Amino acid sequence: MDGRNLFGVADETDELQYGQCFIQYSTLTPTKKGQGRFQVVTGTVIVTKNPCLWPGDFRRLTAVRNEKLEACMRDVIVFPTKGERPHSNEIAGSDLDGDQYWVYWDDSLRIEKNVEPLSYIGAKKLEIPSITSENIIENIVNSFGASIILGMIENTHTVVADKHSEHSFSEPCKKLAELFSLAVDSPKTGHFIEMEKLRPFQKEYCKDWPKYMRKSAEEKYFKLKEKPMINTFPQKLKAIKCASTNSIQDERFKKWLDGDIYQEDINRKKPVRKKSNKLAKDVSSSDEQSIPS
């Protein structure tokens, strides 16, 4: 196997030069004593992240030996701390806070030169004067929505890259790649991507889908079940709302309730209901096949 999925770390020895990296991985064949074997990669390697939305997210680096790193760094890719810009940041704007990279060093897949990476200007963290329960609720709901919109951006990008004459180098793909980078960090920054920013791309390109995405087969499946995936989420929210409301309305439980506490709970539930209803509405108004499967 001539590739690995590795966590990225910075070179604390400050010996790696810009354009270099260090990789030492565990082999699949242990020693006779059952101990692990480790192999240092040297030569040209390709490094990227999954998903890769911009051609510049592929970086062509040179893996080198380093005695200090060989003694302590295993099953990670070590990036240099030298240069105008970190290689990790060139790849989808990542920042080594737990990011994983796909690394490949076989001759069967090569790139001749690096494409200019995008700038990936990250959003500044949203600052609020004080933390309230409403802030916490809003962040939880938005974080859930962020995982949905990530898949929708990725699927939309795939369609645009397939249809546009410039493919992944097109301006729409560039904008979607930048949008994806912002969406990935949105739970940390507090700046969540609104569905309205994605809809123009869906409206122009997502009227039909490439066959390899197997969207038509999925559509037939959902029609047979008479439960389109996109309708399931709002229906479940509605069912939860009705169940909670009906249980409270039951006269047998009312006598056990403290009026003040009950009203306080109702007030706390309002912002949750408002945010979840908006999320369900946003997802429902989008093309159901944009949702990641």
Steps between C-alpha positions, in 0.01 A plus 500: 500500500663822382285750685366589840245723671709690757459773757703810424747655747753783490877450491623602846862435401479785245720296264257422218511746211203640312388236248610212721320271744578203720304173503570184699221244495425161655528213257245220485761230575631490860841362600547141616470622859166660421636851511394760248707586196534858385585631156622849414369636169738688273440670168199668343167470680151636437315646796137614514185480710173323445291648353725696265303783337774708336792369285738707712405287800729235348857574610808339349762472775831324554519255789844494662685320778565675829670325792333706770150450359565133423562439870162625615252568215301203368176470305471875449606741226734772625476834320778763503463819700699698242371684194257780428200278566453161675441210263215387725324832442550470125290184518141619549608758759564241772680593821632178660234486770432131442489513119569180309671481161497247220861427404606297194849419373460242221599583139157405363358840601704813444447872455757695298479824696306664778196710416478834680310440828207715600549763766240344734456808715334372813223682680581664831342338802167647592526689827204548731500704822348221708388139455129435540288188471368634169858523367566141600178375338569692182853361478382139548234527230734679259776245559257224402403694188868555413557126457208487256607796289856364471369199310277721289792725401710195411223347285431831327872543428511153343218592262651837407842345435336240277293748296715811476738528203788588736403225744668536843690808382175691440405807700188331649716212626745749647220676689359168623845394623530824697147454634583144607808617691291756688232239572755256645617758754156645571449309828826655625451851362125534557444621142264239356429474127147597401322281244437809284870509404475152350167528320624700192743217416233235549249691289742533208673162504305246707193445282643161411789292626795301359427129478795405718339684793214246479244762589237373257507153658463654846206709381318189375568329831349784700200521271436130548516546876282811467725665759739743335806546718457875508149469642602264779683759708214756520252219569709373791525849644125539473443162664726592792320832539157333501608227740640747752195723474250213537677358803477834680135548407407171660297590813661218699836676494387858552434452869862401554640807326631810671352789302807722521743224404274390214485853360877535533549180300261625232699823469824307467353279229389788278843591359577131438174458309560818302853399395413138420197607295716743301759228436231257385351767274838587346583137429150430365514794258826369353524227238464173693771332292752759618488340844799266556401135500 
